[in-house]
Amino acid sequence: MANQELSPEESRRVETRLRDELRAARVDYVLANANFKAMLDMRKELGPDQPDGDFKLRDALHRQQRTLLRYSKAARAFANFIVHGNKPDPNL
């Protein structure tokens, strides 16, 4: 559905929701990325033979990847709405 099919009020609501989701996703990604970098530094300090360190590093990497995916999807949805007028999936 294109922007032209939305009322101005509905268009503003959708844009606000998408912008809020983009901001929240960015914050989550920045935090997850910082945590991953901290885990890398900790692993360097403790050495590679620390099983708990490996688990924490893998966990931090998975969280970073999940948040990057969420951030990418939010950016794509926002850009598609603003540039092309494509109404986003309501499950975003």
C-alpha positions in Angstrom: 0.0 0.0 0.0 1.5 3.4 -1.0 1.5 6.5 1.1 -1.1 8.1 -1.2 -3.6 5.6 0.1 -3.1 6.6 3.7 -4.5 9.6 5.4 -2.0 12.2 6.4 -2.6 11.3 10.1 -2.2 7.6 9.5 0.9 8.3 7.5 2.4 10.3 10.4 1.5 7.5 12.8 3.2 4.9 10.6 6.3 7.1 10.1 6.5 7.7 13.9 6.2 4.0 14.7 8.9 3.1 12.1 11.2 5.8 13.4 10.7 4.7 17.0 11.5 1.1 16.0 14.6 2.2 14.1 15.9 4.2 17.1 15.2 1.4 19.5 16.8 -1.2 17.2 19.9 1.1 16.9 20.3 1.5 20.6 20.0 -2.3 21.1 22.6 -2.9 18.4 25.1 -0.3 19.8 24.8 -1.9 23.2 25.2 -5.4 21.9 28.1 -4.4 19.8 29.8 -2.7 22.7 29.2 -5.9 24.8 30.7 -8.1 22.1 33.8 -5.9 21.9 34.1 -6.0 25.7 33.8 -9.8 25.6 36.6 -9.9 23.0 38.8 -7.8 25.2 38.0 -10.0 28.2 38.8 -13.2 26.2 42.2 -11.7 25.2 43.0 -10.9 28.8 41.9 -14.4 30.1 43.3 -16.4 27.3 41.7 -18.6 24.7 41.4 -21.7 27.0 38.6 -20.3 29.2 35.4 -22.3 28.5 33.2 -19.8 30.3 34.8 -17.0 28.3 34.1 -18.8 25.0 30.4 -19.3 26.0 30.0 -15.6 26.9 31.8 -14.6 23.6 29.5 -16.7 21.5 26.4 -15.5 23.4 27.5 -11.9 22.8 28.2 -12.6 19.1 24.7 -14.1 18.7 23.1 -11.1 20.4 25.1 -8.7 18.2 23.9 -10.6 15.1 20.3 -10.6 16.2 20.3 -6.9 17.0 22.0 -6.1 13.7 19.4 -8.0 11.8 16.6 -6.2 13.7 18.3 -2.8 13.0 18.7 -3.7 9.3 15.0 -4.7 9.0 13.9 -1.5 10.8 16.1 0.6 8.5 14.8 -1.1 5.4 11.1 -0.8 6.5 11.6 2.9 7.3 13.4 3.7 4.0 10.8 1.8 2.0 8.0 3.7 3.6 9.6 7.1 3.3 11.1 6.7 -0.2 8.7 4.3 -1.9 5.5 4.7 0.2 5.4 1.0 1.0 3.3 0.4 4.1 5.3 -2.0 6.4 4.4 -5.4 7.6 2.3 -4.8 10.8 4.4 -7.4 12.6 7.5 -5.3 12.5 
